[in-house]
Amino acid sequence: MAHIPVNHPARPLFRAFAGLIGLYVLVFGVVGVAVTWGEPLFDRGDHQVLGLRANLAFALVSVVFGMIILVGAVHRGNLGHYLNLTVGVVFMVTALAMMTVLQTELNFLNFSMSTVIVSMLFGLTFLATGLYDKVGPVEHAESVDRVRRGQAA
């Protein structure tokens, strides 16, 4: 049996965190598209958007991810749970991959070290949110709680 809490009391708080980060990512993407419009897609210029470097490709990806994150944050079922776990892994893997190519021509999303750190923090927050926002029937939640306390099922 998984040790992921079901119907955790802090679930609304965690979904609010995910929603706020999703809103930030969406606003970053929209402002980034406005700032970098007309530039080459994978430009490595010095455009700053909300404190992070961006190019048109990164801004467009941010718009798409921001909308996906917001859908997961407002959905009341387990879609948000699975979406937050997946998005958390995507943010972490992307941050690590971009950090390895930071000072090379392969830095096609125009990341800086501050962008890597923000992506890592967002990824960790989404992973934590995904671990605590699982929804289930009351009987299942009580069963998981009894097992966690060491009582007979």
GIWO-V729069 format. One line per field, one symbol per residue. burial: + if it has 24 or more other ideal C-beta (glycine too) atoms within 12 Angstrom, else -. A space follows every 50 residues. Layout:
# GIWO-V729069
burial=???
This chain:
# GIWO-V729069
burial=---+++++--+--++-+++-+++++++++++++-++------++--+-++ -++++++++++++-++++++-++-----+++-+++-++-+++-++--++- -+----+-++++--++-+++-++-+++++++++++--------+------ ---
